[in-house]
């Protein structure tokens, strides 16, 4: 059992949790994730660790409500407990000093790119961050990102905050302005990572993406998270989650993410109806 | 004469009726009645030099426990088995007795060996339902700590044996429930999970600590375990990385590894969706690739989940199938169709990425390969296609990389498994032992238990004299 120490509603359908997980921070490095299972009947879902506090034995996660599991999580309050939390999982991000690093966060992906942005800044890089959201209400981690970025660009789809447009638009502007880019890290919806990778491939800028494929055990045992990288099958959980964006077959990833679309809808609807009846 | 003839035959195992069992996940084999067990036990010749014991990987005193059944001393019989096999309710169910103890039984010459496994199951079930959990005698505390990584059959055996010897034992399990393959792999209809639960309870009563949700190599490293004061570490990780065929279209939607398919069902209870949150997709027509017990488990699970037509696709003939005869028969009874001497060459899908069809090629058997089985060779121009909407790939495992990548000091063999001594389980790293599938590659529950038993003895030896 893992007690929720803090829960904050930080945007529409977006929650921040600080959870007791005494074993997780010890070996944690940016880029890694946990698997959590909300209750006895719950499914196992991967969530990236945004922060880990070794002294307090806690982790911070950001969870967007998209399906039954994440809605169930959203119902929990400080003092409630999550059944199972296991990690840290996956290979950590390769953080090194290489010059100018552009980190791109899309939506809740910003919470994942944030610890890496911090790590690249601490490693002595010049960090340019681009974060994009649906609208003003969805903007998260602005202050945190500003602190660890040399330049920060915020975009919203509708222009209600920051510039109007997508993260790729800003990336294009940087390129047009002839800005030096040694590495791009893009984390967000699969479609965003695809677009960024297509763009940077033309500019020949190395690009790292973090793949959010469907996982169960996340220890390499099931192979449900398999993705195609450079024509080879890889397991996102043990070979990733980070891969060279120029080599990822995003179309396959996007298709595979829809594997349980039908059941996810069914589960969410019956969950919501059940709430209304209560 | 009639009675004598009757006596020559094995007591049949009562089973759930096919029509009913394909609609539920309850255990198929119902177990002997007391009367049946007595009758079967009375057939035993009590050979002065019993061959059956030689066929047992853990040397159970088989004639002795069978004699106790004849005398009606069932609990004593169960305890006799437990001297050598701490998990008799499981091994009585899942051991390949027909290749081990029963293969050696002299009565087998006439095709009717003593049903040793069924008797083992009877007494251990009897003991479980007629007595409290019994904690075996534990030797004086030795003030040394043993860490056991993995709570499958190897790990449970090492933990029990080391605890009995007086060591302080803690098991670390990566998943949220203990049991390893017993929990996630073998279906409820072959091994009820209640049994795994009770065995784990027994260990806890023996003073063994168990912590789930700890991945050694990630959450805690091997080095950190030593730093925390563990004097010896046993690695019973299981193989744990599914093999795929490597053919075109294998990442289409609806194609599962057997590990994923069975774990969703057994551990996550996807068959109770939406009461349980984990979903699974089982279409009308399912192809299961492989010929082992895992393939049978997958095929039979698919039937229970409502598939109309389930095919086993196997590249050799029925004779070479590694699955137990009993499981092949169960699968046949339940309507599984066997496509033998065929191998998938391609999967094709629809525009949304879902698997639609499987392309197969016919095979013929050539010269024997390393395994001694005749090698299947494709027949040119024999390809054919049929529609499927779900595929389960059950062709075995590779070594899981997590712990081994994090612990370069542990040597691997040429197949990528841990290079450990067959008699002691000693690895190339001082204080670290290993056993079970992570050493041998995919094998049986009882083989893993046998390796665990040997490793426990070697751990005791090492902790006494410090010699490596």
Interface residues (C-beta under 8 A of the other chain):
Chain A: X23 X24 X26 X27 X37 X41 X42 X43 X44 X68 X69 X83 X84 X85 X86 X87 X88 X89 X216 X217 X219 X220 X221 X222 X223 X224 X226 X227 X228 X233 X235 X238 X252 X255 X256 X258 X259 X260 X263 X264 X266 X267 X270
Chain B: X174 X175 X176 X184 X212 X213 X214 X215 X218 X219 X220 X221 X224 X240 X241 X242 X244 X250 X251 X253 X254 X256 X257 X259 X260 X263 X264 X268 X269 X273 X274 X275 X276 X277 X278 X279 X281 X352 X353 X400 X401 X402
